Amino acid sequence: MTVTILVDADACPVKDEVYKVAFRYDAAVKVVANAYMRVPDHASIERVIVSDGFDAADDWIAERADPHAIVITADIPLADRCLKAGATVLAPNGKPFTEDMIGGALAARAIMADLRGGGDQVGGPPPFRKEDRSRFLQALDREVVRLRK
């Protein structure tokens, strides 16, 4: 089974880990961004540059998400769209987005947006740590193996 890894690349801190797993399993990778981004010179890695229009990268990824795809993103609305298309979705910290939790994540995102819009000072996500990188690598490896079966 051919696995494709779709990377929402603009702010993705785990691109090197994606390449490592992709090389190990000969998985195709599409690195999607709205500006030029350096990627390894390898047949399985494709740089996809989309317009700088609002959600252009998200739209490109969501249109190609399917049950044979693993989407790497921290974007909750994009994760929701990709889950609805049957894709596996992982956050850069290695935590999976699932059908069971995506509704709550969307609601929490909306509440935080309302608080920020009202002038409240709310913290962002915790700093990215070495443990997050390790968890991501293990999760991506596990999902590639699962989808290849």
Order of alpha helices (4+ residues) and beta strands (2+ residues): beta-alpha-beta-beta-alpha-beta-alpha-beta-beta-alpha-alpha
